[in-house]
Amino acid sequence: MIRSTLSVFVLLAGSFLYSQYGTNSPYSYTGLGEINFKGTQINRFMGGLEIYNDSIHANLSNPSSYGTLKLTNYSVGLNYRINHLKGGEVRKSLNSASLDYIGVAIPTRRFGFGFGIIPYTSVGYRLSHSESLNGEEDVINVFDGEGGVNKAFFSLGFKALKYFSFGATFNYNFGQIIQETGRYQNQVSLGTVLENKSSISGVDLKFAAHLEIPIRETMKMQAMISYAPQANLTSTNSRRYSTQALSSATGFGERLEIDLAAVGLNKSNVRIPNVVSSGVGVGKERKWFAGAQYTMNGMGDFSHKFLSTPDVDYQNGYQISLGGFYIPDYRSITSYWKRIVFRMGFRHELTGIIVNNFGLKETGINFGVGLPLAGFSNANVGFEYGSRGNGKESLLKENFWSFRIGFSLNDRWFVKRKFN
């Protein structure tokens, strides 16, 4: 089973690395793209809560969870998203699908560790607008973007005391973002296209501590704090001008590579902000849990000079998450439905992105169920309804439905057999 499961994980990781295109949001042209990963499906369905730790699930957002893990865990998440865009006379629906995360978590006698790949951001947009030149000739401006940044992570967690655990995650960031700006004039066969390409790499860290205290015989309080310090990534850049038709399949003209080394832009720094999260929750073991979390990000310090965008600025942001779960009867033998985990959550976020002088906000409501499989494994299925922007003040209104499915598969390693 172990060998076949790992083979599936390798195949999924390979297809992900070669086909990352996890968004079609017009707002993915800001920053390093749209932030995709906001926890496993279990976290997502509770509004993004990172507080809750148990012994059979890997909490990829909270490295301290590896310290309490009892079983080897394989986790993978997928999503399908429908975007409805509205702004002025624009009405459009777009679909996208992507892999959310893939990870392996392994407990040992003294600590737990894990590794995997997550999509940190995705870029995927195509925007255009027309204008009149001298009141006669129409000009079309086209803006395209694709790519994103991935994280290959390694996490380590320790249970230091009976009720206290801590951990850290090491992330290696890699990926490529391509932005194209094209200008096409009526009755001119070829337009002018500027292409900027940024290949990003570098490391960042995250630290977390978790406290679990009994407050009654069957009730516990869980509290968490995490900190991801500011990090500097490296961007290797290229730029070229070309002439081509509006439909690139029609034909290309000349291409001119720009010598960025001559102006000191062949390499540049990308500063990603620090993030601090804290939360607390209370629940009855294997019955219910409810919690709240507050996350602050220093998005005001974000910087990527090579791909800077006009009319876009950054400020510090925050996210408020509320959520929890309920299990009717986890010990039920006669009813499968009573062993299902019902999850619900809400989140509200000030993203820290300022578009046309207005801060971009995002709100989401989540529902999900955990379906028991063989042993302690389970499938987690649910959806999120959210909105971004407001359709006014020069901002597009974006409503979206995300359908998500995740698998948490468990196995037992490093246990000596008593019988052959």
N, C-alpha and C positions, 0 to 999 in steps of 0.2 A: 504493500500500500504506500509506504513511504516513497519508494522509487517512482511509482506511477504518479503520485501527487506532485513530487518535485519536477517531473517531466512536464506536467501541465503548466506549472508555474513558470518554467523556463520558456515554454512556447508563448504564453501570455505576455511575458516580459519582452520577448523578441518582437512580437507584433506591435506592442505598445511603443517601443523605441522607434520603430520605422513608420508609425502612422499616427503620431500625436496630432490631433486636430479636434480638441475637446470643447470648442465653443464657436458660436457664430454671433456673439454679442458685439454690437458696435462699440461698447465701452471697453472692449479688450485692446483698443489702441492705446490705452493709458498704462503707465508704469511698465511692468514686465508682462502685462496681459492680465486677464481675469484670473483671480486666485481660485483654483479648483478645489484643492484639498482642504476640507474643514472637518477632518475626522473620518473614522470608519462609518459604515452605514448605521451602526449602533449609536455612535455619537451624533450623527446627522439627525436621526429620528427623534433625538431628545434635544433638538435645538442647537446642537453643537457642544453640548456639555462634555467636558473632559474629566469631570470629577470622579465618576464611578469606576472603581476597579473591582474585578473579581478574579478568581483563580483559573478560569477556563478561556477567557477572551483577552487578546492582545489589544491594548488601547494604544494605537500608534501615535496619538497626540500627547500621551502622558508617559514618558519613559519610566517613571517610578512603578508603573503597572507590571513591568517585567519582574520586579522583585517578589511579587505575590503569585506569580504564575505557577501552576502545578502540572499542566499538561502542555506538550508541544502543540503549537497552534499554527495553522496555515490560514491566511485570510486574503480574500480578494473581493473587490467591489467594482460594479459596473453601473453606468447610468445612461438613460436616454432622456433627452431634454427637448422640449418644445418651447420656442420663444415667440411671443406675440409682440411686435413692435408698433408703436404709434407715436406720431409726432407731426403736427401740421396736417398735411394731406397724405402722409405716409401711413400705410397699413400693410404689414407684412408678417408672415409666419415662417419660421425657419426651424429645422430640426438638426440635432447633432447627437452623437453617441461617443462614449469614451470609457476607458478604464480609469477607475478612481484611485486604486492602490493595489499593491500586491506585497505580501509580507510573510515572513516566517519567524516565529518566536519560540525559543527553546529554554526551558528551565533547567537549572542544575541545583546541587545541594545548597550552594551558598549565594547564588545570584541567578538572574535570568538575562538573556540577551536576544536580540532580534535584528533582522535585516530585511531590506526590500527596496522597492521603487515606488515613488508617488509622483504624480504630476503636480508640480507646484503652481504653475500658471499655464494658460493657453491663450494664444492669439489667433483669431480667425474672424476677419471682417472684410467687407467690400462696400465702400460708400462712394457716392457720386453726387455731384450737383452741377447744374448748367448755369451759364451766365452769358450775357450779351456783350459783344465787343463792338464799340462804336455804334451800337444800336442796330447792327446789321447781322454780324456773323455770330453764330452760336459757338460757345466753347464748353466742352465737357471736362470736368476735373474728376478723376477717379483715384480713390485711395484704397489700397489693398494691404492686408497684413496676414501673416501666418507664422506658426511655430509655437514656441513656448519654452519654459524651463522645467526640467525634471530634477528630482532629488533622489539620489541613492543614499539610503540611510543605514546606520548601525546604531542600535540602542542597547544600553546596559542598565539594569536595575537591581537594587539591593534592598532587602528587608533588614534594616539596621536594628530595630527594636520590635517589640510585639505589635505595636500599633503604628509604627512609623516606617516608611520606605522612601527611597529617593533614587533618582536615575538621571541619565544624560543621553542625548542623541547627537550623533555626529552626522552631518549631511554634506554630501558632495553634490554641488549643483552643476548641471550641464544642460545645454540646449542652444537653440538658434532662433532668432527672431528676424524676420524679413519684412520690411516696409517698402511699399512702392507707391509713388505719386505720379500719376500720368495726366497730361494735358493734351486734349484732342480738339482740333479746330475743324469746323464744318468745311467741307469741300477740299480738305487737305488729307491725303491718303494716310500719312504717318504722323503720329503724335510723338511727344517727348516724354520719356519715363525716367524718373530718378529712383534708383534702388539702393536702399541702405540695408546692410546685413550685419547683424551683431551676433557673434558666437560667444556665449557666456559660460564661464566656469569659475569654480571657487568653493570654499567651505563655509559652513556656519554651524552653530551649536545651539542646543536647547537643554535647559536644566529644569528638573521638576522635583517636588517633594509632596508626599501624600500622608495624611493622617486619618486613621480609622479608629474611632473610639466607641465602645459600647455605652449606650445611655440607658438602656433597659435590658431585660433578659434576652429579648429577640430583636431589639432595635439598635441601629448604629448610626453614628454621624460620620460623614466623610468630608474631608476638606483638602484642597489642593492649591498649590501655587506653582507657577512655572515662569521661566524667564528665558527669552531668546535674545542675546545681545546683538547690537548692531554689527553687521558684517560687510566687508568689502569684497566684491567679486570682480573678476577681470573680464572685460569685453574685447575680443579681437574683431576689428571692424573692417568692412570694405564698402566701397561706394562706386557706382557706375551710372553713366547716362547712356540711354539707348533711344533709338527711334523705332517705333513699331505701330502696327494698326491697333485699333480699339479692341478687335478680336485678335489675340496674339497668334492664333492659328493661321491668320491670313498672311502674316509675313513680318519679318524683321528688317530693319535697316542697319545703321551703323551702331557700334557699341564702343564706349569709351570708359576705360578704367581710370579712376582718380587715384593719384598717389597720396594717400592719407598720411604716410610716414613723413612727408615733406612738411606737413602742418601739425605733426604730433598727434594725430587722431587714429593711427592704426591700432593703438591699444588705449583703453580708457577704463576708469573705475566705475563700478556700479555699486552704490551704497544702498543696502536694504535695511529697513528700520528695525529697531528693537521692539519686542512684543512681550507684554507682561499680562498674565492671566491669574485670577484667583477665584475660588468658588467654594461653596459649601452645600451639603445636602444631607438629608436624613431619610431613613427607610427601615422597613422590616425585612430581614434577610429572606431572600427567595420569594418575596411577596410584592413589595412596592418600594419605590424610591422617588423622591422629588428633590430638585436642586436648582440653584441659580449660580451664574458665573458672569464675571465682568472681565473683559479683555481690553487692554489699551495698546495701541500701536503708534510708534513714532513716525508715521508716514510723512510728516513734515520734513524729515531728514532724508527722504528718498532722493536719489540722484542718478540719472543716466544721461549724461550730456549729449552723447552721440545720437540718441533717439529721442531727444527732447521734442515736445509737441507744442505748437502754439495754442493758446487759450486753455492750457491744462496746467494746473498748479497742484500743490500738495499741502496738507495740513495733518496734524495728529488726529487719529480716529479712535473709535471704540466699538465694542459689540456687547450687547446684553443678551444672555441666553437663559431660558427657562425651560425645564423639561423633566421627564421622569418616565417610569414604566410601572406596569401592573401585571401580575401573574395570578390567575384565578386559583390554581392549585397545582404546583409543580410536581407533587408526588402522585397525582391521579394516574391510576392504571387503567381505568375503564373509559376515560374520556381524553382523547388526544387534544381537543380544543381547550380543555382546562389548563394544559401545559404550555399553551402559546403565550408569548410575552407581548403585551401591547405597549407601544411607546408613542409618546407625543411630545412636541417641543415647539418653541417659538424663539425667534431671534430678531433683533433689530440692530442695524449696523450703520454707523457713519464711516464710510469707507476710507476717508482721508483724501479722496480725489476731488479736486475742484475743476469743474468744467464750465467754461464761460462765466466764471465768478460765482458759481453755485455749487455747494457741497453735494456730492452724490451719496444718497442714502439707499439702503437695501433692507427689506423686511421679508421674512419667510416663516411659514407655518409647516410643520412636519408631522406625518403620521407613519407608523410602521409596525410590523409584527415580526416576532422571532419565531420561526417554525422549527420545532425539534426534529433532528435527524438521528441517525444511529449514534449510540453512545452519548457524548456530550456535545456533539456537533450540531450546528443549526444553520438555517438559511434565514436571512433578514431581508424582508421585502417591504417597500413603502414608497411614499412620494412626498414631494415638497412643492408647495405653491408659494411663489415669491414675486416681488416687484422691485424695480430699480428705476430711478429717475421719476419725473412727474409729468412729462409731456408738455410742460410749460417752461418759460424762462430759457428757451433755446435748448432744452434737454429732451431727448427721446424718452418716452415711457416704455418700459420693458416689463411685461408680465411673462412669467415662465412656469412651466410644470416640469419637474424632474422626477422620473421614475427610476428608482434605485433598487439594486439587488446585491446582496453580499453573502458570501459563504465563510463561515468560521468552522474549520475542520480540525478535529483534535486527535492526537495520537500520544502514546506514551513511550518516551525514549529513556535510555540509561537505567532501565529497571532489570535487575538480574532475574532470570527465570528460575523458579523453584523446581519445575518439572520439565523434562524434555519430551 
